[in-house]
Amino acid sequence: MEYHNPVLLKETVEGLNIKPDGVYVDVTFGGGGHSKEILKHLGPNGKLFAFDQDKDALLNRIDDDRFTLINENFRYVKRFLRFHGAKQVDGVLADFGVSSHQFDVAERGFSTRFEADLDMRMNQDDKLSAFHVINDYDEEQIKQVLFQYGELRQAPAMASAIVVARKENEIKTSEQLKATLKNFLNHQKENKVLAQIYQAIRIEVNQEIEALKEFLLQTPEVLVKGGRLSVISYHSLEDRLVKRFIRNGLFEGEPERDVFGNFEVPLKKVGGLIIPSREEIKENNRARSAKLRIAKKL
């Protein structure tokens, strides 16, 4: 659990309504906390697949014949499940948060707490890093990243400051980035603004929104009828997409309705929004923004 303290562990796994001989997928393996809990509910004929694109997560592989760990991005969930002989499964669990391990290892560049090279890649083999976003994107691209993914009102001015600064020298480290944007870091809100900046860059580097959309679109095909989807998101951009997809099968716009005003949806929500208790937030501060939504395939 030192790698990552799983959020909403009991609620997320209960949301899967696990059958002992069922087949399940944890698409965000990390430290394996959710996977270990799922395995506790499976019988000898049950099966669990897990996905994680981060090589560090492979060190947490679970020694269990019912378990298979796939070192890939969850955006390819259908392809790799079929490769491993599982066309459909009984439940899918996703926890979209950055793992505690990724935040706590300084050289990964995810945390505002450390001096580190600009990296933020969840898959260390990817070519696009935070360095490339900051130094190679044009001003308009940087503005869009900061505005769309960080919801920063000062995104245009921030993008301009970055472009001006990098003309003198490349911005290679977190401290250089902070120095470049120091005029936007009001002392009282410095940590919040920095978190928004880092979130925006991280989402762009890892193509998180595109991956989330691709994953959600595959879930109705991956799940058997009555199969469950249990999803934890941590910021409004993710949660909005999850909520809308469960509600009407789309990310934007409205679905086509029949002459009676009805429309078909692939999933149906199960219960309401679930958030961590005060006790859990007290024990694990990173749980404070978590939102759990559960759905089943119709």
N, C-alpha and C positions, 0 to 999 in steps of 0.2 A: 504493500500500500504506500510505500515511500515514493514510488514512481508517480502514482496518481490516486488521490482519494476520490472514489466514484461518487458522483452527485446523485441524489434521489435513487439510491441503489434499490431499495425495497420496492418503491412505487413503480420504477421503470420496468423491473423484471416481472412484478405482479401484473403489469399492464399487458404482458405478452400472453397471459393465461396459458402457461406452459403445459403441454401434454408430455408425459414421461417418454413416449416413443416418438416425439416430434423432431422436426429438423428446424434449427434456428440459426440466425446470423447476427453477429455483433459486428457492425461495419466500422466501428471506431474502437479497436481493441485496447490501445494504449498500455496501461499497466495491468490489464486483464481483470479488473475488479468486477465489472458487469458480467464478463464471460464466466468467471468462477462461480458467480451466483446462479447463472443460468444452468451450469453443469450440476449444481446441487439439486436442481429440480428435475433433471433428466434421468431416465432409467438406463439400463445397459444397452438398449437398442436406440436410444436417442442420439442425436448428432448436432454438433455445433461447429459452424464455420465462423471465422473472424477475419476481418480485413484491417490492415494498417500499412500505410505507405512509408512510415518512418522506420528506418532500419533499427533504431534504438529499441523500438517496441518488440522486435524479434527476440530480444534477450529475455522477455517475459513469457515466452512460449510455455503453454501448459502441457505437462506430460500426462496426457489422457488419450486413450484410443478413440474416444468419441469426438476429439477436438482436432480441427485443421486450421492453421493460421496461414492466411494468404497475404503476401507482401505487395499489395496493390491499393490504389485509390478506390474508395467506395463508389466513385462514379462509374466504375466498370463492374458493378456487382453482378448483373445478370450474366455477362460474358464469362466471368470466372467461376460463378456457381455452376454454370452449365459445363464448364471445363472439368469441374470436379464431380460431375454427375448429379447435380441437384438442380432440376429445372424449376421446381417450386418449393417453397418452405412454409413452415407454419407461423413464423414470426421473425420480425426484423427489428433490431434495436440500434439506435444511433444517438451518440452523445457528441455534439458538434463542438464542444469546447476544446481549447488548446490544453494539452495535458500539463499538469504541474511540473513534470520533468522538463518539458520544452521551455517553460517559463524559468525554471530554476537553473538550467545549464546556460551559463552566461554566453558562451561562444555561439549558441544557436541564434542569438540576437532578437528573441521574442520579447524580452522584458525591458522596461524602461529603467530598471534598477541598476543595470550593469553597463559598464563601458565594453562595447563589443563591436565587431565588424557588422555592417548592415547585411543581414542574411535573411532570416525568417522563413526559410524553406522547410516545409514539413517533410518533403522528400528531398534528401540531400543530393540526389542525382539530377534534380531539375536544373535547368540553365537559368531561369529567371529568379533573381534574388532581389532583396530590398535595395541593394546597391544599384542594380540596373534600373529599377523603377525611379530612384532618386536622381541618377546621373544620366540616364539615356532617354527617358520619356520627355516629350516636349511639354511646354508649360500648360497647354490645354489638357493634355492627358493627366498630368499630375493634379491639376485642379479638379478634374472629374473624379479621380480616385479619392481625393480627400473629401470632396463634397458628397459623393454617392455612398461611399463605404464608411466614412467617418462622421458624416452629417455635420461637417464643420462650416459654419457660415463664412469664416474668413479664408476659405479654401483658395479663392483667386489671389489674395495677397500673399498667402503662404507659398503658393506655387511660384509666384513671381520672385519671392525672396530666395527660394531654392535655386531657381535658374540663374539669378544674379550671382549667388555665392559660388556655384559650381564653375562659373567662368574663371574664377581665380584659382580654385583647387577642387579636385574631386571630393565629394562628401563620402567618406569611407566608413565612419564609425557613428555609433549612437550619440556620442558626445558632440561630434561635429554637427550632426543633424539638430540636436538640441540648441547648440550655439547659433545655428543658422536661423532657427525659429524662436529665439529667446524673446523677441518683441511681442510674441503672441502668447507667451506663457505667463499669464497673470499669476502672481505668487499664490493666491488663494485657490485658483483652479488649475494650477500647473499639472498636477497628476492626472486630473480628468481629461484635460486637453491632450496631454501626451498619450494617454491611453487611446483616445479617439484617433490620433495620428497613426499610432502603431497598428491599431485595428485596421484602419483603412489600407495601409501598406501591406499588412499581412494577408488581408483578403485578396488583394490584387496579385500578390506573389503566388499564392496558392490556388488562385482561381476558385475561391470557395463558393461564391454564389452560383457560378456555372456548374460546379460539381454537385452542389445541393440540388439544383433544378434537375440535372440529369439523373441523379439518384432517385428523387421523388417520382419522376416520370416512369421509372422502371419498377417501382414497388408494386403496382397493381398486377404486373405480369409475373413478378417473382413470388408473390403470396398466393397460397391456395385460398379457395373460398372460405371465408371466416377467419383467415389468418390475420394476425395483429401486427401493427406498426407502432413502435414506442419511440418517440423522438424528443430529445432534450436540445433546446437552443438557448443561446446566451445573449443575443442582441436582437433588436427589433427587425433588422433586415431579414435575418433567418426566420424568426418566429412568424413574421408576416407571410413569408412564402409558404411555410408549413401550414399555417392556419388556412390560407386561401386554397391551397391544394386539397386539403382534407375537406373543405367546405364545398368546393365546386369543380375540383379537378383541373383548375387553371391557376396561373400566377398573376394574370391581369385580365381585365375585361370580364364579361359575363358569359356563361354557357348558353348554348342554343336551347330554347324551350319548345315543347310541343304545343299544340293548339290549346291545351288545358293549362299552360304555364308551368308545366313540370319539366325537369331536366334530370338526366342520368349522371350519377357520380360514381367513380370507382371505389371510393372509400367512404366510410361513415364514422364520425367521431364517436369515441367511447368515453363517457363522462365529460367533465369540464377540465379547464386548465388546472394543472397541479404545480405548485411552487414549493420550495423547501421550507421547512419549519424554522422558527427562530433558533431552535436548538441546533439544527444542522448548520445554519449560517454562522452561528457562534463558533462551532467546531471547525468549520471549513468556510472561510470568508469568500472563496471563489465560487461558492454555491449561490451567492446572493442574487445573481441575475438569471439563474436557471429557470426555464419554463418547460414543463413536460406536457406533451399532447399525445394522446393515444387514439388510434383508429383501427378499424377492421375492414377487410375486403368484403364487399357485398356479393 
